[in-house]
Each structure stands twice: as structure tokens, then as C-alpha cells.
Amino acid sequence: MTVEFLRDPALPRQSCLVGGNWRAAASGRTLDVVDPATQAAIGSVPDADGSDTRAAVEAATAAAGAWRAKPNTERAALLETWHAQMLEHVEDLALILTHEQGKPLAEARGEIRYGASFVKWFAEEARRINGSTIPAPSADIRILVMKEPVGVCGIVTPWNFPNAMITRKVAPALAAGCTVVIKPSELTPFSALALGVLAERAGIPAGVINIVTGMPAAIGAELTGNPAVRKISFTGSTRVGALLMRQASDGIKRLSLELGGNAPFIVFDDADIDLAIEGVLVSKFRNGGQTCVCANRILVQDGIYDRFADKLAARVSAMRVGPGHRCRH
């Protein structure tokens, strides 16, 4: 990746992370990553396939025993260190995110801090993985509930929040004692790879976090079909979520799916028009209109329709479109 704008040029790796090793795809194929503002390639990453993903699953499986056996307080401390690494590198992580995803730099900084907050939260939760006792029906029975790690988790994330969608899935998995294989969007892989670099620096053991980049079909098929993967967590379209559900059904894998949103914005005659327009602008245009809760239709009551439409059109016409890194505030 082009790194002259970074303080730490080692952050954006152009390799997959498998078992603590940074490696190319077995096929040697690569994918270009494009800055959406300029359509210029800013780097390339491996186009991993099923065999690369299988190697990552094997690495996660090999690391799982030692990681789940690690005391909760030690896992929490490592997550705390990872969190500190993210906050130390907010500016570089935000620049990487903006150059590959396109959102304004101020929003990218906000996402990095938001993403780091998940790691902090689940570092604290790692210390509170408590079991319970249940009253028994007779004196010779004792009923205990103990929480155990699920096992290897497949993490599949979208391009619209390429940092925070990873941390909100990976942090709870690691806190619980699971190991992970991350498949980031092929459009925004550098944010994921930078998180992998920082996880290594934080001391998270090899194989606990694995990252495979590339087109989704072969990687997804291996994650859903490999019996060593016990859970899939996916954020993305309803169509792909349904596909993953079908593919995972043979192995009866656990699934967590966050799929497409459906968000009407409704304005009644008695609304404060100026306040409603501010709400529309935030809802519709944050992250370039690409969030799961962005308004996808605006319903305005007849009595204020014309005034609302005129004011909204004027505000939208005043917006500027351009490279996100030029918007620094």
C-alpha cells in the first residue's frame, strides 16, 4: 500500500496473516485495492482461496487450546494492550480507512475510536465470564452452569465500517476464549491487516487472529463447510446472509447475522422542519449514505412537503464531494 502519508508505514501489510506468518496466497494471485475517490490502485493483497482459508482454520484450531486455557485476566490484559495500540495509531488507522473506503477523515477517526471501544468493553467483560448455580430438585444433585468457548469463529465483515465491524466481532470472541479467522471485504482489507499488525504488537499469540483476503466465494465456502469452524459471524447483505445460512446448515453451525436495513424517515406536518432536515442529513449522508440504518426513503406529510423539499434540496446542493482525506475536520 502507498505509505508516504503514514507515520507508521509498517501498518498496512499486503499479505494474509496465518498462524503468525505473513504470507501470499498459495496461487500467487493478488487483488488491487482502489481508492474510491480517485479510482487509483493504492496497493494489492492476496486473492486467497479455499486452501489458504483451510490453512488459517488449521492455525486457529492449533492455537485454540492454549488460548481457551489462558486465564480470563490474561486475555483481558492482552485486549487492553490491543486497545491501547489502536488509540496510539488513530491517525494512521483513519488515513488507511479513508484511502481504501472513502469516508471523510473526521468520520474515519470516529470509527477508529468507536472500533477501539469494543475492544475495551470486551476486555472488561472477559473478567466477568461467570457461571451460575441452579437450585436442584433433590439434595443429592448439584446443577452448575459453566460458559465455554464455542471454538474457531469465522468473521466475515463489510466494507462500510472496515475497522469497527471487525473489532465488535473479534473482541468478544477473543474475550470468550475463541480463536478467529477474519475475511474482510476485498474492497477494504488494509484496515483489517493493520489491526492484525497491532494485535501482534500487543502480544496476542500467533494463530489466535488469522486474516485471509480475497474474493468471498471460495473463502466463505471453506469457512461454512469446514467442521473445525464452529460459528460464523457476518455483517452484510440479506442475500449473502441467506447463502451463508444455507451453506452452514449441513454442519449446524452457530450463526450471527446482521443483514440489510430498511429505514424510512417520516416527517409529519407538526414537525420542526429545520430540525427534521438536520436529522435527514445525518441519517442519509453519514458515511456517504452507506450504513445499515441510513434512510432509504423519506416520507413527508402533504402540509409541509414543498417547504421541506425546497430546504432539503438547498442543503444537499451545498454539499461538496471529494477525496475523504481532504476533509480533515
Beta strands, then each sheet from edge to edge (+ up, - down):
strand 1: 16-18
strand 2: 21-23
strand 3: 30-34
strand 4: 41-46
strand 5: 132-134
strand 6: 143-145
strand 7: 152-156
strand 8: 180-183
strand 9: 209-211
strand 10: 229-235
strand 11: 254-258
strand 12: 264-267
strand 13: 297-300
sheet 1: 1+ 2-
sheet 2: 3+ 4-
sheet 3: 5+ 6-
sheet 4: 9+ 8+ 7+ 10+ 11+
sheet 5: 12+ 13+
end
